[in-house]
Amino acid sequence: MTKRNQGSGGEKKVFRSGFVAIVGRPNVGKSTLMNGLIGQKIAIMSDKPQTTRNKIHGVYTTDNMQIVFLDTPGIHKPNSKLGDFMNKSAESALSEVEVILFLTDVSEELGGGDRFIIERLKKSGTPVILVLNKIDKVHPEALLPIIAKYRELHDFAEIVPISALQGNNINTLVEQIAKYLPEGPQYYPADQVTDHPEQFVVAEMIREKILHLTREEVPHSIAVMIEDMRVQDNGVVYIGAVIFVERDSQKGIVIGKQGAVLKEVGKLARHDIETLLGSRTFLELWVKVKKDWRNQDRVLKDLGFRND
């Protein structure tokens, strides 16, 4: 049933709702935009490519509309089964939504990765809004030739320059999205900001801290699984999490000298988790080696990477 709000004077106000995919190359700011749109941290952020692995659903609700945003993994050339999963996850989102936000980084040249995605967007038949991100990094006069280049490649429904990090033009972007939303129901309660369980978000927050504190081959080899999460008698939330790596050498890097890196991961993650849950938290972390887990179907399913 379609939800309608009573406006002033008794007239019925139409309620609109729909799903919106955020797509783009790795590392153009998709998760930063998602968090900015929702007004709360639900997607992890890192300067490492391919940080987002699953479609993250964020819910934006006002009195007269609800937008369910899908933050997709960056579309890229895969080199593992996990990479294949990430690409399929991103591309499947294109057929599920009312609007696609194609996010680009204006501080970088339009490249092969952007053209690759645009060709897929053409086949979707869905309205595409070109979102030019990181405008704080370029001179305003540089935007017009950039827009002209993109216009040659596709007939975009709208073009909106923004800075996801600084929040510039985010409200304008929402206004443009609203033009393409059909009349529809409110899918989620007004105070709900994501449909992912708390355990998923907590695991992602732990993984984010590892991405920040490690380098080289470690970031892509990390997975986090919450094995235990419960409220203790004293009101403190106990969380037991396992960090999986692919090699013994990576285990040493994540733990650090005398456990220093793992201790810092726990401290930083606990701060974000307590903000998320609104409760004091006791976080216990273990590091285990699961060789070549990114290419093992059973392990990927256990870790929540499912194509459905």
N, C-alpha and C positions, 0 to 999 in steps of 0.2 A: 504494500500500500504506500502511496506517495504521501510524504509528510508535508503539510502546509502550515505555515505560521500565520496567525492573525495579525495583520498590520493595523495601523491606526485608522480609525473610521470603520473598522470591521471588515475591510476587504481582505481577501485571501492572498497571502504572499506565497509565491512558488518556491519550493525547496529544490535545489539542484545538487547533484552529486555525481561523482565519477572517479575513474582511476587515471593516473597520470604517471607515465614512465620517464625517468631521468636517465638519458643515455649519453655516451660520449667516450672518448679515448680514456685509457687509464690516467689518473692523476690530474684531471682537469677541474676538480672541485665538486664532484657530485655529492659526496657525503657532507661537505661543508654547506652546500646549498640545502640539502635535506634538513639538516639541523637548524639552519636559519629559517626555513619555511615553517617548521614545526615549533620553533622557539624553545627547543630542548634537545639535549644531546641523546640521540638514539642510534646514530651511525658513527662508527669510529673514523678518525681522520689520521692520515699519515702522509708523509712525502714519498712513501714507497708506492710504486705502481701496483695495481691489483690488490689493494688493501681490502676492498669489498669483495666478498666471495658469494654471498647469497643475495637474493632480492630482499631488501629491507623495506618494510612497509611503514610509512609514517602517515599519521592521520591529522588533517587540518580541518577544524570545524568552526563555523560561525553560525549566526542565527538563521541564515538562509542558504547555507551550502556546506557540503563536506567533500573534501578532496583527499583521496587516498593516493599518496605518492609512493612510487616504487623506485628505490635507489638501486640501480642495477650494477653488476660488475662491469668494469671497463672492457669493451670489446677489443680483443687482441688476437695475435697469432698464438695458439696454444702449443705448449710443449709437454703436457701431461694430461692425464684423465681429469684431474682437477681443473685444468685450463679449459678442457672441452666442456665440462659441466658449467663453468663460469660463462662461457660464450653462449651456450644453449639457454642458460638462465636469463641472460640479457636479451637475447633475440626473441625468446618466447614472450617476454613482456610486451613486445611491440604489437602483438595481436590481441592483447587483453585490455587495452586502454582506450580512453576517449581522446587523449592528447599525448603527444610525445614532446618532451623537452630535450632538444639536442644541445648539450652543453659543450662549449668550446673555450679554449684559453686564448684570448686575444694577444697575449704577450708572446705567443709562439706562432710560427708560420703555419698556414693551412697546409696540411701534409697528407700523405697517403692514407694514414689511419682515419682522418676525417672523411676523405673521399670514399673509403671502404664502407663506413657507416652510412653515409648519405645514400649510397646505392641500395642499401638494405632498407632505409627509410622510404625510399621511393616505392618499394614493393609493398609497403605496409598499408597504404591507402588511408592512413590516419593523419589528421592535422598535426603538423610539426611546427613547434615554436623554436626558432633559433635563439638560444640564450648565450650571449657573448659575455663570458665571465672574465674576471680580473681586470676590469676597466681601470682600476686604480693604478695599474702598472704601465699604462700607455697614455700618451697625450690624446685629448678628445678629438683632435683633428685627424688622428690616425684611424679612427673608427670607420669613417665613410668608405675609404678604399677597401677595408676588410669586409664590410657589409656587401660591397659591390661584388667581391670575389665569391662570397657564399651565394649571393643571389643568382649568379651564373650557373650554379650547380643544382639548385632546387628552388621551387616556388614555395617558400616558407609561408605558413599561415600568418605568423607575426615574427617580429625581430625585436628582442629586448636586451639591451646592454645592462649588465649588473656587476656588482662586486659581492659575491656570496660571503666573503670573509668580513667585509665591512657593513654588509646589509643594505648597500645602495640599490635602489629600484626593486627590492623584493616585493613591496606592495603592488607596484605596477605590474610585475610578473603575475601575481595572483589575480589581478583584475583581468589580464589578458586570458589567463586560463579559464576564468569563470565564463567567458563568452562562448566557450565550446562545451560546457557541461550541460547534459540533458536534465530535464526534470526527473528526480529520482529520490530514493529513500535515504535515510540516515543509517549507514551501515554499522557504525560504531557509536558507543556512548560519547557524549560531547567532551568528557574529560580524558578519553583514551587517546594516547599519542602514537601507539604502535600495536600491531597485532602479534608481535613476537613475544614468547614467554620471557619472564625475567631472567631465567637461566641463560637464554641465548644472548641477551644484551650484556649480562655480567661476563660471560665467556669472551665476548667481543672486546669489552673494556680491558680485560687482562691481556688479550692479544695485542691491543693497541699499544700498551705500555712496553711490551717486548719489541714491537716494531720501532718504537722511539729509542730504545736503549741498545739495540743490536744493529750490526751492519753485515755486509758481505752476503753470504748465501743463506743466512739464518732466517730472515723474515718470511720468505716463501715456504720454508720448511716447517713452520710453526702451526700447530692446531691446538685448541684448548677445549677440554671437555669438563663440564661441571658434574662431579660424581655425587656430591651431597650438598644440599642447600636446605636449611631448616632453621626455625626460630627456637632458640634454647629457652630454658626456664627463666633465665635472667633477662630475656628480651633481646639478647644479642643474636644477630643472624649469623649462623655458622655456614661457611662455604668451603668445600673441599674441591679443588680443581687440579686436573692433570694437564700439563703442558707436554704435547708430543713433538718430538723432533725426529729427523731421519737418520742422524749419525751421532756417534759417541762424541765427536769433536764439537758438534753443535750443542750437545748437552752441557759440556764444560763452559761454553760461551754464555749460555742462558743462565747457568748457576753463578758464574763469575768467581773471582778469587775470594775464597772464604765466604762464598754465598752472597757476595755484595750485590750482584746484578739482580738475582732473584728477590733479595730483600727489598731492593728499590722498586722492582715491578710490583711487589705486594703492597708497598706503602702508597705508591701512586694510584694503583688500581682501587685500593680500599677507599681512597678519598672520593673517587668518582662513583663507586658502588654505593657508598653511604649517602651521597647526594641523590642517587637514583631511588634508593629504597626508603630514604628518610629514617634509617635505623643504624645503630652501631653495628659494626661487622667484624667478625673474626675470620680472616682469610688464610687458608692453608694451601700451599702450592707444592706440587711434586713435578719433577721433570722425568719423562720416560722416552726411550728410543723406540720408535716404530718404523723400521727401515722401509723407505720408498713408499710411505703411506699415500702419497698423492696419486699413485698409479694402481692402488688396490681398491677394487669396487666395494668389497665388504667393509673395509675400514672407512672409506668415504661415506658409506651409508650410515655406519655407526656414529660418525661425526656430524651427521645431519645434512650431508650433501646429496640430496635426492632430486632427480629431474622432474618429479611430480610436484 
